[in-house]
Amino acid sequence: MGSTGSIGTQALEVVSEHPDLFEVYALTANNQVDILIEQARKYMPEAVVIANEAKYHLLKEALSDLPIKVWAGAGAIADVAAMAPVDMVLTAMVGYAGLQPTIAAIRAGKAIALANKETLVVAGELITSLANEYHAPIIPVDSEHSAIFQCLTGEYNNPPEKIILTASGGPFRTKTLDELRYVTKNEALKHPNWNMGAKVTIDSASMMNKGFEMIEAKWLFGLSPEQIQILVHPQSIIHSMVQFEDGSVLAQLGVPDMKLPIAYAFSYPKRMKSQAARLDFRQYTTLTFEDPDMQRFRNLAFAFEAIRRGGNMPCILNAANEIAVAAFLEEKTDFLRMSDVIEQTMMRMPFIACPAYEDYVQTDREAREIASLFIKNKTNKL
């Protein structure tokens, strides 16, 4: 799910490197129909789905000479994720859109290779409960969570005392608050270490991405927010660490390459031979760490606030952030004001302590409406 994005395209490269092990059954995309057509012709899946129904006829016509089923719409994406021949679903969609098809895949008992962190941010309690009920394993794909997962493998009787999530700090790590007022979209899209999609790259620049990863880690590994420490590690070589009750710390290291955690999720518990670049410590003679600045990067503080309050608050956080990031990418708001929009939306939305799925849907819709009003009014008043 999300085959045309950064994770999706790299995942297909992994498939190409191991055609004896993997077969693509279905590909889905949101908007990028041209790339989806190319992928379909190369990998010959059973089905392809385009979320944007306006592009269905273009996709259907382009593949009319092939025996590939062509569908459109969010419902079709959920349906294809639950199809009987599927063994594993890679959830590489961006944002809230990944929630419904992930639930469908879990209910069908599929193994989930989770790259869509927003699924656990929005509805972590629901997702983990369903995964337990339907015996659907969730294997993390994010480099940080894959690192933690790898460090915990074989440590079943040794619960972590805490985990340490590393963050690159993004392109604005050293900028002052005054300098952040004037950063541009193009500057924000230039991540120093990772090649990611636009939305995730902006989240990294604002450190919301790390806030989301903290919430994701809470649900994946059954921890409290107090057991999760975030450290800025500009070199992005140590992908994350686990500290145990005896004081020992295990870390997973590697070059910044998303194909490594993708391949590990696909092949777990085995490791596949890879042509990826090897880590040469002679090129990284110094590894540094520092605490994140939550006054300059307030989104990280909002994420901790949201998960401590629980309920539908992380869903509100995510919805407001998606609206704010979209506005920033369209140059309708500035970098720092994204945090203002998120803060004001969190303050004004009704709190639901024990939300059901329908509550998440309504919360997402209402939070987007409130955040959009703040964007349009260009003030923090409604």
Buried (B, 14 or more C-beta within 10 A) or exposed (E): BBBBBBBBBBBBEBBEBBEEEBEBBBBBBBEBBBBBBEBBEEBEBBBBBBBBEEBBEBBBEBBEEEEBBBBBBBBBBBBBBBBEEBEBBBBBBBBBBBBBBBBBBBBBEBBBBBBBBBBBBBBBBBBBEBBEEBEBBBBBBBBBBBBBBBBBEEEEEEBBBBBBBBBBBBBBBEBEEEEBEEBEBEEBBEBBBBEBBBBBBBBBBBBBBBBBBBBBBBBBBEBEBEBBBBBBBBBBBBBBBBBBEEEEEBBBBBBBBBBBBBBBBBBBEEEEEBEBEEEEEEEBEEBEEEEBBBEBBBBBBBBBBBBEBBBBBBBBBBBBBBBBBBBBBEEEBBBBBBBBBBBBBBEBBEEBEEBEEEBBBBBBEBBBEBBBBBBEEEEEEE
